[in-house]
Amino acid sequence: MAMISPRHCTSSQHQRNAALWGPTPLQPFANARLLLAENAILGDTSSAVVASHVLECLLERANYISAKENGPGVDTGDFTYNGTLCRSARLPPNPGALWLSSDLVWQQHGRRVASGGITVVAPCEGWIWLGNLSLLNPAGDADVDPYAQDTEFSVLEFGANYGSGGIGALVQPLIGERVFGTLKPNRTNGAALNSLGPLMQSP
């Protein structure tokens, strides 16, 4: 018998406020794209990748993780980031350079794309391109900004501080869904940035 994750019963099934999620006023200030894996078993990053999600965000660095502060999802040398999701798209598991293309077709403003009532959930893993988004080109070349940081990124939480209901249902449609995660500067793998596959095989 197939196991159904309780994560399938998520806020992504609620369409009540879908019409409220218009373009976010923070979009002009977006500084990062995230390429994240949607796993077959939601929240289990070791299960098969069934789709990839591209999130364009406004992120701010928070803390450096020292040896005294590391733990699940955060390793020594990581930096924590928090911010706001500006727009998103759901793509096949291995989208190639499309995730950095300036011609990417966005499907949702301010929140994760849901398909069949399911979306990418935390914890999830992937990649971050933190740089000048205005320099991106149709080919999705990662090296267009020599100052950009492209490395591994793990999302630890979506929807903070309020989640999808209550006051969150009022606040988040205005500024976008909240994102909290860790940038891992020691995990850079330029060859893997155009695919989620090598990341899923990491120890």
Order of alpha helices (4+ residues) and beta strands (2+ residues): beta-beta-beta-beta-beta-beta-alpha-beta-alpha
